[in-house]
Amino acid sequence: ALFALIGAFIIFFPLKKESFVNGVLTAVLIVFIIFLVTLLLPISYFYKISLVFLTAMLVSRLVLVNLFGNAQRRQWLLYFSILFVFLVFIFTSSQWEL
């Protein structure tokens, strides 16, 4: 399903394939790094997965907005504000397992 979605983006949207691949690889790298960092956090598995999922959704949205060339400072600020609010909520509601 993921390969079909990537193929549809490459076929139907007039982007250079190199920029699309670079954007997707950047998003995957950021999500993978966040995944590795969350493995080291002493919180429960549910909160770790929610951190990775939240980051993946916001990073993928930012990469798509940036690829189509209509990224504005206000959108970046909005997405990082949403990320910050949810991170504070997740970290304050989790029980730290030291």
Secondary structure, 3 states (H helix, E strand, C coil): CHHHHHHHHHHHCCCCHHHHHHHHHHHHHHHHHHHHHHHHCCCCHHHHHHHHHHHHHHHHHHHHHHHCCCCCHHHHHHHHHHHHHHHHHHHHHCCCCC
